[in-house]
Amino acid sequence: MKTIALLLVVVLALLLAACGESDLTREARPTTLAGSAWRVVAVNGRAPIAGSEPTVVFAAAEVKGSAGCNSYGGRYAYEPSTGAIAFHELGMTAMACAEPARNDIEALFTRAINQAATASIDPEGRLVLSGPGGEVVLTVDAVSQ
């Protein structure tokens, strides 16, 4: 009898853990990106330099922002039913930035958004752009709007 009770407790614990895990790892997709502005909190797990964080501002079909040093702009396409995103015709200014760490983040950010394939919202409400070029995690930026 004790064995059956113990088995039931273990099974219930596993079921509860499985339910909790799926809620934590579930990702949502934004219904739209148009009219939103975001500030980067991490590129491939690396935090940008405070005060030089890359930004992304989405309009209906256009995107613009700062890559950390240089400004950029272009077009994007987003499909909310699948989370598919693609950036097109991105152009960037060519200022010489003296800080190597700032240049490193800018290079990582530029590569990641140029190759971004999906957009999702993580459990903390942050926008995550990911693809073969890496992952960019962004938080809402009320200042850039």
N, C-alpha and C positions, 0 to 999 in steps of 0.2 A: 504494500500500500504506500509506504514511504517512497519507493522508487517511482511509482506512477505520479505521485504528487510532485516530486522533484522534477520529473520529466515534463510535467505540465508547466511548472514554473520556468524551466529553461526554454520551452517552446514559446511561451508568452513573452518572455524577455527578448527572444530573437525576433518575434513578430513586431514588438514595439520598437526595437532598434532599427529594423528594416524600414518601418514607416517613418521614423524620425530621420533616418539617413536620406530617404528620397526627398523629403521636404527641404533638407539643407542643401542638397546638390542640384535641385531643380533650378533651371534657368528660364527666365521669361524673355520674350522679345518685345522691344518697343513697338507700339502701334504706329508711331511716326517719329521721325527725327527732326522734321521741319519745325523751325522756330525754337530750337533748343541750342544751348551753349554748354560746353563742357571743358573742364580743366584736367590735365593728365595728373594722375597720382602715381602711376608706374608704367614703365615700358620694359617688357620682358623681365619683370620683377625688380627693376631698378627705379628708384625714386629720382625725379628730376631735381635740379637745383632750385631751392626756394626763390621765388621771385622771377624765375625764368621757365616756369612750367609751360609746356606746349598747350595750346588751346584748339578747340574745334567748335565752329559755329555753323550750324546747318540751317539753310533756307530751304525753299521748296525743292530745288534740284541742284543748288549750289552749296559749296562748302568753302570756308575760309578760316584762317586763324594764324597763330604763331607756332612755329616749330621749335621755339625756344630761343632762337636768335633771329632767324629769317621768317618773313611772312609768306604765306602760301594761299592759293585759292584754286578752285576748279569746280568740277561737277561730281555728283555722286548719284548712284541709283540704289534704292533700298526696297526690299520686298518683305513687308512685315509678316506675311504668312509663313515664311521660311527663315527669316533672319538674314537672308543673303544681302550683302552689301558690296559695292565696288566703287572705287574712286577713279575718275577719269580726268584727263587733261589737266593734271595738277601742275601749276607753275609756282616758282618760288623765287624770292629775291636772292641776291648773292652777296650779302654783307659778310665781311670777314669778322668772325667772332674769335676773340683771343683766348677764351677759356676752353681748354681741352675737354673737361668734363661736360660742359654745355654742348660742345660740338658732338661728343659721343652720344648724348641723349637725343640730340636733333637727328643724327644719322639713324639711330635705332627707330625713332618715331617715324621718320620719313619712309624708311623701308617697310615698317609695319603697316602704315595706312595705305601705302601703294599696293600692298599685297593682301590687304584685309579681305576676308571672304564672308565673315559672319559678324553680326551685331547682336548682343544679348545684354540682359540686365542681370547682374549677380544678386545674391541674397541681401547684399548691403545697399542695393539700389543704384549701383554704379554701372555705367555703360562699359561693356567689354567688346573691343574690336579685335578679332583674331583671324589669323590666316597663316600661310607659309612664312611670312616675313616676321612673325612674332605676335605678341599680344600687348594691347594698350588698354589700360584701365583708367577710366575717367569719372569724375564726379561733376555734378551739376555746378555750373559757374554762372551765378546771377549777374556778375559784373560784365561779362562779355556780351550778354543779350542786349 
